[in-house]
Amino acid sequence: MKFEVIIDIDEITYINSLDEKNKRVIKAHLKTLENDPFPGKGGDKELLNLRQSVKIYRLHIAHSFTAFYEIEGKTVFVNEVLTIEQAHKKYNRL
């Protein structure tokens, strides 16, 4: 069962501005969402309780980045890719 992963255009621009290693690592992690975007084994994905009635998920990418995404049917929408520091500031260390 494959999911379609759609990455926000601003996030694609951000990812492409990074050095080759970070770009490769982020893209590889985001690609794993095609097979299973839901939290479970491994501990790198989790469901956050940020907004009522909207399920926002977080994907830890290495020890440097975090991606935030939503799942609608068979589509995964990657809304943000932030450094760990930016994510902690924005979401108060959730």
Steps between C-alpha positions, in 0.01 A plus 500: 500500500683812375429855607560801277734750668449864401756751626412870527684702234665724761633192676637360173683830448637483855613137465668575167692789659671265745832323449494168312524278809208664682297507179558126448416412863179707506377364167569142609303548823208668323493215249437252786162669551386337174492160670379592849440856619342396830679485836608158619824310525821698480385806692587753228134589428239628742156657507488849654203661667541854368161581351162358583364270225823526294754223530854629458783248492869554567784308336844526659769507232843403630590727794472821304156541338130446564222475243136575578231340288132412472337188359182516294388167360795362303682835478767636734542878495840614628435854624828590669858386525687677779824464689454352846565843654241671279244230577554533875459877483188485284327216683625560854705180526214263418 
